[in-house]
Amino acid sequence: MRHAMICVYRVLVPFVLLASASACGKRENKWTTPSGLQIIEVTEGEGTLPRPGDLLSVLYTAWYVDGEQFDSYQDRSAPYKFRLGKKQILPGFDEGVATMRVGGKRILILPPELAFGSEERPGTVPANAWVRLEVEVVDIEPGPQPPVPWNEAGLEIVVTGTGLQYIDFVVGEGASPTPESKVTVHYSGFFDDGTAFDSTYFSGIPITFSLSEGELIPGWLQGLMSMRVGGSRKLIIPPFLGYGETGYRDKIPPNATLIYDIELLAVK
């Protein structure tokens, strides 16, 4: 959500419940998710559910749990837009709209761990703040399609002395990086079953980083050093040149072979 959005939790009061399911067989319109998010369905909406990466347009109003309004996108010239599942809004907001359809309206009650957390932000958000949101989904625009690995059929696979493998699609004619270089690349990362786990093509914005900062996995560093600007290369990185036996957070499992399709756009 917008950086200006703040909230203060003073007294936790029960939120107003709408008409619950009756013996007539109506669908339950209030529930709590395993994460602790409380949802009240006002209007179901129509159409398909959004997917991660889709661009959602929403109207919302936000209150302190004790009733004081502190933020709203109801009377502005355009709805609030964000990419679903890309950590652009509060976690509980993201979770709550992920199962909404166009025209749908919900009340979301976010506990602190799904809002601003337990730490105090002096002058803005106190510790353990709860958030109450009324949300309407106005539109859902499909996000970028997941990338697919480049087709390397018939191309030579180079195996280096370290165990890194790579395939050149375009060799490039520009400069090669040095250990002190700053490089700009477009890339997509895949597991060895072809599933994409990361890509700069989702946003259309390449990434720039310094090779000297020591943050690259060895397979990336070795693969980039022999590329030239304008080149396109597939890196096949074994676990011991990647994230090894520990993996990386919840994105990369242990002992994963990683495949990256990389375009080297610039070297400084």
VEXDREN-2710 file (C-alpha; in Angstrom, 1 decimal):
% VEXDREN-2710
k/r/px/py/pz
1/MET/0.0/0.0/0.0
2/ARG/1.1/3.6/-0.2
3/HIS/3.9/4.6/2.0
4/ALA/1.7/7.3/3.5
5/MET/-0.7/4.7/4.9
6/ILE/-0.4/4.5/8.7
7/CYS/-2.6/3.2/11.4
8/VAL/-2.8/3.2/15.2
9/TYR/-4.2/0.3/17.2
10/ARG/-5.7/1.4/20.5
11/VAL/-8.4/-1.0/21.6
12/LEU/-9.3/-4.2/19.7
13/VAL/-13.0/-4.2/19.2
14/PRO/-15.1/-6.9/17.5
15/PHE/-15.7/-6.0/13.8
16/VAL/-19.2/-5.8/12.6
17/LEU/-20.5/-9.0/11.2
18/LEU/-22.7/-9.1/8.2
19/ALA/-25.6/-11.5/7.8
20/SER/-24.2/-14.9/8.3
21/ALA/-25.2/-18.1/6.6
22/SER/-28.6/-19.3/7.5
23/ALA/-30.3/-22.7/7.6
24/CYS/-31.5/-21.9/4.0
25/GLY/-28.1/-23.0/2.7
26/LYS/-26.5/-19.6/1.9
27/ARG/-22.8/-19.6/1.6
28/GLU/-20.8/-18.4/4.6
29/ASN/-19.8/-14.8/4.1
30/LYS/-17.3/-14.5/7.0
31/TRP/-14.2/-16.6/7.8
32/THR/-10.7/-16.5/9.1
33/THR/-7.8/-17.8/7.0
34/PRO/-5.0/-20.0/8.4
35/SER/-2.8/-16.9/8.5
36/GLY/-5.2/-15.0/10.8
37/LEU/-6.8/-12.8/8.2
38/GLN/-10.5/-12.1/8.9
39/ILE/-12.7/-11.8/5.8
40/ILE/-16.3/-10.6/5.4
41/GLU/-17.7/-11.1/1.9
42/VAL/-20.0/-8.3/0.9
43/THR/-20.3/-9.0/-2.8
44/GLU/-18.8/-11.9/-4.6
45/GLY/-18.1/-10.4/-8.0
46/GLU/-17.9/-12.1/-11.3
47/GLY/-15.3/-13.5/-13.7
48/THR/-12.0/-15.3/-13.1
49/LEU/-9.7/-15.0/-10.1
50/PRO/-6.5/-13.0/-10.5
51/ARG/-3.1/-14.7/-10.8
52/PRO/0.2/-13.6/-9.3
53/GLY/1.5/-10.8/-11.4
54/ASP/-1.9/-9.6/-12.6
55/LEU/-2.5/-5.8/-12.3
56/LEU/-5.4/-5.1/-9.9
57/SER/-7.3/-1.9/-9.8
58/VAL/-9.1/-1.4/-6.4
59/LEU/-11.0/1.1/-4.4
60/TYR/-10.4/0.9/-0.7
61/THR/-10.9/2.7/2.6
62/ALA/-8.8/2.0/5.7
63/TRP/-9.6/2.5/9.3
64/TYR/-8.1/2.1/12.7
65/VAL/-9.8/-0.9/14.2
66/ASP/-11.6/1.4/16.7
67/GLY/-13.2/3.2/13.8
68/GLU/-11.1/6.2/12.8
69/GLN/-10.5/6.4/9.0
70/PHE/-6.9/7.1/8.0
71/ASP/-6.7/6.4/4.3
72/SER/-9.0/6.0/1.3
73/TYR/-8.9/5.5/-2.5
74/GLN/-12.7/6.0/-2.9
75/ASP/-12.8/9.6/-4.1
76/ARG/-9.6/9.9/-6.1
77/SER/-9.4/10.3/-9.9
78/ALA/-8.3/6.8/-10.4
79/PRO/-8.3/3.5/-8.5
80/TYR/-5.2/2.2/-6.7
81/LYS/-3.2/-0.2/-8.9
82/PHE/-0.7/-2.9/-7.9
83/ARG/0.7/-6.3/-9.0
84/LEU/-0.7/-9.2/-7.1
85/GLY/1.7/-11.3/-5.1
86/LYS/4.7/-8.9/-5.7
87/LYS/4.8/-7.5/-2.1
88/GLN/3.6/-4.1/-3.2
89/ILE/0.9/-3.9/-0.5
90/LEU/0.4/-5.2/3.0
91/PRO/0.5/-9.0/3.2
92/GLY/-3.0/-9.3/4.5
93/PHE/-4.3/-7.0/1.7
94/ASP/-2.5/-9.1/-0.9
95/GLU/-4.0/-12.3/0.6
96/GLY/-7.5/-10.9/0.9
97/VAL/-7.8/-9.7/-2.7
98/ALA/-6.1/-12.8/-4.2
99/THR/-9.5/-14.7/-4.1
100/MET/-11.7/-11.8/-5.2
101/ARG/-13.2/-11.2/-8.6
102/VAL/-14.1/-8.0/-10.5
103/GLY/-17.0/-6.3/-8.8
104/GLY/-16.3/-8.1/-5.5
105/LYS/-16.4/-6.3/-2.2
106/ARG/-14.9/-7.4/1.1
107/ILE/-14.0/-6.2/4.6
108/LEU/-10.6/-7.3/5.6
109/ILE/-9.3/-7.3/9.2
110/LEU/-5.5/-7.5/9.2
111/PRO/-3.7/-8.6/12.4
112/PRO/-0.3/-6.9/13.0
113/GLU/1.7/-9.7/11.4
114/LEU/-0.3/-9.2/8.2
115/ALA/-0.1/-5.4/8.4
116/PHE/2.8/-3.3/9.8
117/GLY/4.2/-5.9/12.2
118/SER/5.1/-5.7/15.8
119/GLU/7.8/-3.0/15.7
120/GLU/6.8/0.6/16.4
121/ARG/7.4/3.3/13.8
122/PRO/7.7/6.5/15.8
123/GLY/5.3/9.2/14.6
124/THR/3.5/6.9/12.2
125/VAL/2.6/3.4/13.3
126/PRO/2.7/2.0/16.8
127/ALA/3.6/-1.5/17.7
128/ASN/1.1/-4.3/17.0
129/ALA/-1.3/-2.2/14.9
130/TRP/-4.4/-3.7/13.4
131/VAL/-5.9/-2.6/10.1
132/ARG/-9.5/-2.7/8.8
133/LEU/-10.0/-2.4/5.1
134/GLU/-13.1/-2.1/2.9
135/VAL/-12.0/-3.2/-0.6
136/GLU/-13.7/-3.3/-4.0
137/VAL/-12.0/-4.9/-7.1
138/VAL/-12.6/-2.7/-10.1
139/ASP/-10.5/-4.3/-12.7
140/ILE/-8.0/-7.2/-13.3
141/GLU/-5.5/-6.9/-16.1
142/PRO/-3.5/-10.0/-17.0
143/GLY/0.1/-9.8/-15.9
144/PRO/3.1/-10.8/-18.1
145/GLN/3.1/-14.5/-19.0
146/PRO/5.8/-16.6/-17.3
147/PRO/8.9/-16.9/-19.4
148/VAL/9.9/-20.2/-21.0
149/PRO/13.5/-21.4/-21.3
150/TRP/15.2/-20.5/-24.6
151/ASN/15.3/-23.5/-27.0
152/GLU/18.9/-24.8/-27.1
153/ALA/18.2/-27.7/-29.5
154/GLY/21.3/-28.3/-31.7
155/LEU/23.5/-25.8/-29.9
156/GLU/26.9/-26.7/-28.3
157/ILE/27.0/-27.1/-24.5
158/VAL/30.3/-25.9/-23.1
159/VAL/31.5/-27.5/-19.9
160/THR/34.0/-25.6/-17.8
161/GLY/36.6/-27.0/-15.5
162/THR/34.5/-26.0/-12.5
163/GLY/31.4/-27.9/-13.6
164/LEU/29.5/-24.9/-15.0
165/GLN/27.8/-25.5/-18.3
166/TYR/26.7/-22.8/-20.7
167/ILE/25.2/-22.4/-24.2
168/ASP/25.8/-19.3/-26.3
169/PHE/22.9/-18.1/-28.4
170/VAL/24.6/-14.8/-29.4
171/VAL/28.3/-14.3/-28.6
172/GLY/28.1/-10.5/-28.5
173/GLU/30.7/-8.0/-29.8
174/GLY/31.1/-5.6/-26.9
175/ALA/33.3/-5.5/-23.8
176/SER/33.6/-8.4/-21.3
177/PRO/33.2/-7.7/-17.6
178/THR/36.1/-7.5/-15.2
179/PRO/35.8/-8.3/-11.4
180/GLU/35.3/-4.5/-10.8
181/SER/32.6/-4.1/-13.5
182/LYS/29.1/-3.0/-13.0
183/VAL/26.8/-4.9/-15.4
184/THR/23.2/-4.6/-16.7
185/VAL/21.4/-7.7/-17.6
186/HIS/18.0/-9.1/-18.4
187/TYR/17.5/-12.7/-17.1
188/SER/15.1/-15.4/-16.4
189/GLY/15.7/-18.2/-13.8
190/PHE/14.3/-21.7/-14.1
191/PHE/14.5/-24.9/-12.2
192/ASP/15.6/-27.9/-14.2
193/ASP/11.9/-28.9/-14.9
194/GLY/11.5/-25.6/-16.7
195/THR/9.5/-23.8/-14.0
196/ALA/10.3/-20.1/-13.8
197/PHE/11.1/-18.7/-10.4
198/ASP/12.4/-15.2/-11.3
199/SER/12.6/-12.9/-14.2
200/THR/13.4/-9.3/-15.0
201/TYR/11.0/-9.7/-18.0
202/PHE/8.0/-9.6/-15.5
203/SER/8.7/-5.9/-15.0
204/GLY/10.4/-5.2/-18.3
205/ILE/13.2/-3.5/-16.4
206/PRO/16.8/-4.9/-16.5
207/ILE/18.8/-5.2/-13.3
208/THR/22.2/-3.5/-12.7
209/PHE/24.7/-4.7/-10.1
210/SER/28.4/-4.7/-9.3
211/LEU/30.4/-7.8/-9.6
212/SER/32.7/-6.7/-6.8
213/GLU/30.1/-6.8/-4.1
214/GLY/30.4/-10.5/-3.6
215/GLU/26.7/-11.2/-3.7
216/LEU/26.5/-13.4/-6.8
217/ILE/26.5/-17.1/-6.7
218/PRO/29.7/-18.6/-8.2
219/GLY/27.9/-19.9/-11.3
220/TRP/26.6/-16.5/-12.2
221/LEU/30.0/-14.8/-11.7
222/GLN/31.8/-17.4/-13.8
223/GLY/29.2/-17.3/-16.5
224/LEU/29.2/-13.6/-16.8
225/MET/32.9/-13.0/-16.9
226/SER/33.3/-14.7/-20.3
227/MET/30.3/-13.0/-22.0
228/ARG/30.4/-9.9/-24.1
229/VAL/28.0/-7.0/-24.3
230/GLY/25.2/-7.9/-26.7
231/GLY/25.6/-11.6/-25.9
232/SER/22.8/-14.0/-24.9
233/ARG/23.7/-17.2/-22.9
234/LYS/22.1/-20.0/-21.0
235/LEU/23.8/-21.0/-17.7
236/ILE/23.3/-24.4/-16.3
237/ILE/24.5/-24.1/-12.7
238/PRO/24.9/-27.2/-10.5
239/PRO/24.0/-26.9/-6.8
240/PHE/27.7/-26.5/-5.6
241/LEU/28.0/-23.4/-7.8
242/GLY/24.5/-22.1/-6.8
243/TYR/22.8/-22.2/-3.4
244/GLY/24.1/-25.6/-2.4
245/GLU/22.7/-27.8/0.3
246/THR/20.8/-25.0/2.1
247/GLY/18.9/-23.4/-0.8
248/TYR/17.7/-19.8/-0.6
249/ARG/14.9/-18.8/1.7
250/ASP/11.6/-20.2/0.3
251/LYS/12.5/-19.6/-3.3
252/ILE/15.3/-22.1/-4.0
253/PRO/15.2/-25.6/-2.5
254/PRO/18.3/-27.4/-1.3
255/ASN/20.5/-29.0/-4.0
256/ALA/18.8/-27.3/-6.9
257/THR/20.2/-27.2/-10.4
258/LEU/19.5/-23.8/-11.7
259/ILE/19.1/-22.6/-15.3
260/TYR/19.4/-18.9/-16.3
261/ASP/18.8/-17.3/-19.6
262/ILE/20.9/-14.1/-19.6
263/GLU/21.3/-11.1/-21.9
264/LEU/24.3/-8.9/-21.2
265/LEU/23.2/-5.4/-22.0
266/ALA/26.0/-3.1/-20.7
267/VAL/29.3/-3.2/-18.8
268/LYS/30.7/-0.2/-16.9
END
